[in-house]
Each structure stands twice: as C-alpha cells, then as structure tokens.
Amino acid sequence: MSTNKKQITDFPVLRDNDYLVTFIPATKTSLVFRVITRANNYTKINYGPLPLAIGETLPTYDGGSVAVTETGTIPPRAYTGTGKSFPYTGTWDANDMFYTNEEYRDRIVHIVGETIPDWLRLGLEYPKGVKQYRYQRDNVITGIDKDFGFGQGAIETVQFPNIRQGWLFGNDTNLPIRTGMTFQYEELIVETPKDPLTIYEILTGQRKAHHIDLPISVQDPSIQIALKKNYGYYGFDTTLIKQKDLAVANYAAQIRGLII
Amino acid sequence: MSNSGELITFRGATDGLALTGTMTLTADLLQSGVASIRIPKGGTLKIWGYRISGAKVKVDVNFKKLIASPDVAIETMSFDPALDSSMHIEKRKPIIIRGIGGRESISIGWAQSIAALSYVNVDIEFSTPA
C-alpha cells in the first residue's frame, strides 16, 4: 500500500487481463486476481467534505478533545479516534459507499483516496475498528495519532466484499480546516487465475502484476472469514515460493476450492 | 494527481485602530481566522508571493520555532500608496520554512505610523514529506 501522495504519482490504472496481487503481511498470503474488465471508465469521485458531523467529538494531539463545529471541518490539532466510512445514498450500504457483500464477489474496487488539503494525515483501519500500523512487531503501535506510521495526502487500497474499511484523518496544524476528499477508483470485474503455475509466476515476479500491500499487520479473524466466504480461500502462501514444486502443488489444491 | 504541494492564499488586514499588531488570517480552506500558521511536522511551508493594498504599512513575516518562542522577523515589506496603488511581489525563489518539530509557525505582523486599514494576501504552499 502506498501511503503518500508523492509515491502515488498517477492512479495505477488496471486494464483487461492485468493481474492484481493483494498481499496480507499478517498471514504472508496473497490474493491474485485477473482483471476480466472494468465496470467504468470515469473514475473520479469528488466526494466532498470528510464525514465529520457537527457536535462530533475528536481527540487532539495535545490531549483532551474538541468538538466539530461545522460539517466536514477538522478542528485544529484534532484527529479521528475511530475509522470513518463514506456514506452515499443508493449504494449497497448507504453508510459505506464501498462496502458490499459476497454477492459482489466478482468485483473489487481499487481505490486511491486523496484528502484536501493534502497535508492531512491519512490512515486505514482494515477491518474497521482494528488499528493495524505497527513497528518492530508489536513494540510500537503507530498511526495518524502517533509520530509516524501514517500517510499524508493519499492512500491506495482495495475494497473486498464483506470487509469494512475505516478511514482515519488527522490535522496536526493549528488551522481549522474545511476538508475534502476525492477518490480515484476502478470497479474491477475479476477472477482468480486457475493455473497454479501462473499464480507462482505472478507471485515470484516472473509475470507482470500490480502489487498492493494491504495494511493488515495484525491478523483479524474477520478478514479470513470474509475472504473465505468471498473467494473460497484467503490467499496463496507466499512463504512457499522458494520451493516451486511444493508451492505449485499447494496453489493447485487451493484453486480447487475457489468460488471465483 | 498532482505532485505539487497545496497552494493557499491567506488574507489578512490591519484593524484600523492599532499602530501595530498581528493579522488574523483567513482562507477558503479555513473555517475561521487564525493568528498564526503552524507547519505540519515534517512538512515545508513556502511563501511565494504577497499583494498589499490599502493604507501605508510595514508588514513583517514572523517566525516562531516553538509555541512560546519570540517572534523573529524573516521578511519585511513596506507599502506606501503614494507610490503605487498596490504592491505585488511574486517570488522566483520562495521563502522556505521547515516544520522539523511540528511546532514551528509563522504570523503576519503590521506596523503603521497612522492607524488605518491595510490588506495583505499571502500565497503559501504546504508540502508534505516525501
């Protein structure tokens, strides 16, 4: 996952037949997808202000808390203590425009979220409610409310069915900021490649693919349950890639249990 | 997607009553005015330009290392409407101020021989760390 606007210089558009690899550090597994097609070509959402409601109380970097006094405004030195969703009327879940269930397992949403202004701290809970940023195993929990372990300006992520993401924001300046959010996204119609050797070649870099590291450094059971429900597996074991025969056999066994 | 920082024009004014003071700065991205601009930790603030109009005024850009540090003037401009109706300064090389500790800030101060209304627009770019 790229977590800095200067690292995400262009939206990494995926085309038909491109491969997408989403790596889960906590389990050292990767989900591999082939893009069948994209459901849209116009891929920018000017969402508007961040989902911060009047009267909502936010913690501050100086201790204590402060109330939001105007919708979408982040007070000076304040941050979101819990992850936010982006409501949008008419979506499968009107309280979270990216969330769907397993009936949408044939599609994932590849997202780059950008804040206005671009110096706001930005992070993800994956799944929502679980703080995932760590340093040196569990020695230091990092994130937008800490000295490091957050992005600024942009984050690239992937939305799977049945997994809710929480978006975190922080404003370490003294300015009461009228915020905004834009998303560049692709709704990708996908399948899992059915050839274990292809999987092996993708995971070992022999075949070109777009790789995204998901911000999952702590194994949360809900992730595995959701992925199993969506796809019939929760990722190909990347620790096997040094033993090609074993890896290919393992991947072949997993492919037999795939739902898509 | 842009790689450049966020450019914001801040506007301040004298109060027309005091001979010296610190301007309250407003901008489209601000909910309300502020007396100083604190630089995000690890970020950089660049001042690219000024527009000054109104009454005769001396304008100081002041810098503070810490919240309780004294103001240090890092740039001073004098505007006299007898010489020109407004003053426009566009910099080829900006003033750069770094937010090393996250407590650095700038403010805009004024001094006048006769209290009157003067206006200052400041173009400031915020860059986040790479």
Boltz contact constraints between the chains, C-beta under 6 A:
constraints:
  - contact:
      token1: [A, 6]
      token2: [B, 3]
      max_distance: 6.0
  - contact:
      token1: [A, 6]
      token2: [B, 130]
      max_distance: 6.0
  - contact:
      token1: [A, 9]
      token2: [B, 3]
      max_distance: 6.0
  - contact:
      token1: [A, 10]
      token2: [B, 1]
      max_distance: 6.0
  - contact:
      token1: [A, 70]
      token2: [B, 31]
      max_distance: 6.0
  - contact:
      token1: [A, 73]
      token2: [B, 31]
      max_distance: 6.0
  - contact:
      token1: [A, 117]
      token2: [B, 6]
      max_distance: 6.0
  - contact:
      token1: [A, 117]
      token2: [B, 29]
      max_distance: 6.0
  - contact:
      token1: [A, 118]
      token2: [B, 6]
      max_distance: 6.0
  - contact:
      token1: [A, 119]
      token2: [B, 40]
      max_distance: 6.0
  - contact:
      token1: [A, 119]
      token2: [B, 43]
      max_distance: 6.0
  - contact:
      token1: [A, 119]
      token2: [B, 126]
      max_distance: 6.0
  - contact:
      token1: [A, 119]
      token2: [B, 128]
      max_distance: 6.0
  - contact:
      token1: [A, 152]
      token2: [B, 128]
      max_distance: 6.0
  - contact:
      token1: [A, 153]
      token2: [B, 128]
      max_distance: 6.0
  - contact:
      token1: [A, 172]
      token2: [B, 40]
      max_distance: 6.0
  - contact:
      token1: [A, 172]
      token2: [B, 41]
      max_distance: 6.0
  - contact:
      token1: [A, 172]
      token2: [B, 102]
      max_distance: 6.0
  - contact:
      token1: [A, 173]
      token2: [B, 38]
      max_distance: 6.0
  - contact:
      token1: [A, 173]
      token2: [B, 40]
      max_distance: 6.0
  - contact:
      token1: [A, 174]
      token2: [B, 38]
      max_distance: 6.0
  - contact:
      token1: [A, 175]
      token2: [B, 30]
      max_distance: 6.0
  - contact:
      token1: [A, 175]
      token2: [B, 34]
      max_distance: 6.0
  - contact:
      token1: [A, 176]
      token2: [B, 31]
      max_distance: 6.0
  - contact:
      token1: [A, 176]
      token2: [B, 32]
      max_distance: 6.0
  - contact:
      token1: [A, 177]
      token2: [B, 29]
      max_distance: 6.0
  - contact:
      token1: [A, 178]
      token2: [B, 29]
      max_distance: 6.0
  - contact:
      token1: [A, 178]
      token2: [B, 31]
      max_distance: 6.0
